[in-house]
């Protein structure tokens, strides 16, 4: 599987190249907080270059990722992508973040990189 990410996934998960306040880890698909985070990254008022939402990766109370990742089951990948598309169509103007399904530690992760430099 070829990655669409502009950064190595392990570097992203280990917060080596991107500051922690530009990464949101979500254990599972929960549309409301994920869409709020995507909108915040898209607005990028501080001109940080957006951020990343990683679905299938849990974190502790301080935002440090917990390993191994929880992952996203294969049978949920298409449904999550369809549902995400539906939510994005409700934003005005419509907004469609990049999406990349990545494999890490034998788990699926959905990575939504948001860059205002696109």
C-alpha positions in Angstrom: 0.0 0.0 0.0 1.4 3.4 -1.0 1.1 6.1 1.6 -0.4 9.5 0.7 1.1 11.1 3.7 3.8 13.8 3.4 5.5 12.4 6.5 6.6 9.0 7.7 3.8 7.5 9.8 6.1 6.3 12.6 7.6 9.8 12.9 4.1 11.2 13.1 2.9 8.6 15.8 6.0 9.3 17.8 5.7 13.1 17.5 9.2 13.4 16.0 8.5 15.9 13.2 5.2 17.5 14.2 4.4 19.2 17.5 1.8 17.4 19.7 -0.7 20.3 19.5 -1.0 19.6 15.8 -1.9 16.0 16.2 -5.2 14.5 17.5 -5.4 10.8 18.3 -8.8 9.2 18.2 -9.2 5.6 19.4 -12.3 5.2 17.1 -14.7 6.9 14.8 -16.6 9.6 16.7 -17.7 12.1 14.1 -18.5 15.1 16.2 -15.1 15.7 17.8 -13.3 14.6 14.7 -15.1 17.1 12.5 -14.5 19.9 15.1 -10.8 19.1 15.0 -10.7 19.0 11.2 -12.4 22.4 11.1 -10.0 23.9 13.6 -7.0 22.6 11.7 -8.5 23.9 8.4 -8.9 27.4 9.9 -5.3 27.4 11.1 -5.5 30.8 12.7 -2.0 30.5 14.1 -0.6 29.6 10.6 0.9 26.3 11.9 0.3 24.5 8.6 -2.7 22.5 9.7 -2.5 19.2 11.6 -3.2 15.5 11.7 -6.1 13.4 13.0 -5.3 9.8 13.5 -8.2 7.5 13.9 -7.4 4.1 15.5 -4.7 5.5 17.8 -5.5 6.0 21.5 -3.6 8.4 23.8 -3.2 9.0 27.5 -4.6 12.1 29.3 -1.6 14.2 28.3 -2.0 13.4 24.5 0.9 10.9 24.3 0.0 8.0 22.0 -0.5 4.6 23.6 1.0 1.6 21.8 0.1 -0.8 20.3 -2.6 1.2 18.4 -6.3 0.1 18.8 -6.7 0.1 15.0 -9.8 0.3 12.8 -11.3 -3.0 11.8 -11.2 -3.8 8.0 -15.0 -4.0 7.9 -15.4 -0.4 9.2 -13.0 1.4 6.8 -15.5 2.0 3.9 -18.3 3.0 6.2 -16.2 5.5 8.0 -15.0 7.0 4.7 -18.6 7.3 3.4 -19.8 8.8 6.7 -16.9 11.3 6.6 -17.8 12.3 3.1 -21.3 12.9 4.2 -20.2 15.2 7.1 -17.8 17.1 4.8 -20.6 17.8 2.4 -22.5 19.6 5.2 -19.7 22.1 5.7 -20.1 25.3 3.7 -18.2 25.6 1.5 -17.8 21.8 1.2 -14.5 20.7 2.7 -12.8 17.5 1.9 -9.6 16.6 3.9 -7.0 14.3 2.5 -7.5 10.7 3.8 -5.0 7.9 3.9 -5.5 4.4 5.3 -2.2 3.3 6.7 -1.0 0.0 8.2 1.0 0.2 11.4 1.8 -2.6 13.9 -0.7 -4.9 11.9 -3.5 -2.3 12.5 -5.4 0.0 10.1 -5.1 3.7 10.9 -7.1 6.4 9.2 -4.9 9.5 8.9 -6.5 12.8 8.0 -3.6 15.2 7.3 -4.8 18.8 7.0 -2.5 21.3 5.5 -3.5 24.8 4.7 -0.6 24.9 2.3 -2.5 22.7 -0.3 
